[in-house]
Amino acid sequence: MTAADAAEMVRRIRDLPTPNAVAMTLLSSLADEGLSIEQLTKTISLDQGIVAKVLRLANSPFYGLARRVTLIPDAVSIIGWRSVRNLALAAGLARGFDLGRCPCFDLGAYWRHSLACALCAEALARARGEDGGLAFGGGLLHDLGRVVLACVAPDDYAKMLRWRADTGACLFDAEQSFLGLDHVVIGGMLAEQWLLAPALVDSVALHHQPPEDGSAPLADLVHVADCVAHGLGLEGAVDESVPPLALHSWRRLDMAEPQWFNLFAGVESEHAALCQAFFPGEGTS
């Protein structure tokens, strides 16, 4: 890809629309502790596609309810506003990208991993007494640049994916070779364009190389969550691999071994339930 091609791709990224109003409100709520559960419930109820997924989760075998849930307020009271908001946010963002021209991109695997990373990041934050909402958002958005590149440069991205599959090359090297840009740079650019909280921008732009000085704590957390999610194999792809782990980020989390095992079990269980709601008819993989 020439410099002119790369510049045109950046222009197309800047022309991408923001997510719909419901998704943007939910994104803003991650950094706004003043937003009430009633306001969130009202916002979610405006989007019937999101409502369907939330009710599917509430009525899933994971919760084993004796009666059928048909209203969002009931879902909130039964499964918790956190689970409702998290699924609603993922569902709202998922509809924002058209990947019809890039069939090589496995969108199901992308969202399964994004959900797994989000749940890992949230669980890590809560174990440390930190903001689980921002952590979930950072994990959910961390690979945003991948799906953006597949949207704005579908042919080149498809070629890159095929070449990577044949050679086993690192994703960064493959993206740089075919596109002149990588998904971290592009994701950070779009996160800034959406005016997301600075910590969320950092978690997208720095999640593969968090600063050694600890100046981006959410990026630290999302980086480790990304590695853990890949290690658990929740993406469901046959070629899934664990990216290099930054030891300074791992050490800063200072988690004891029993905490890790509890986290793994909790994430795997909740991920299965979310995937049942997110991918109806596909099981839990």
Summary of the structure (lengths in Angstrom):
residues: 285
radius of gyration: 18.4
end to end distance: 35.5
largest distance: 60.1
contacts: 948
relative contact order: 0.14
helix: 66%
strand: 0%
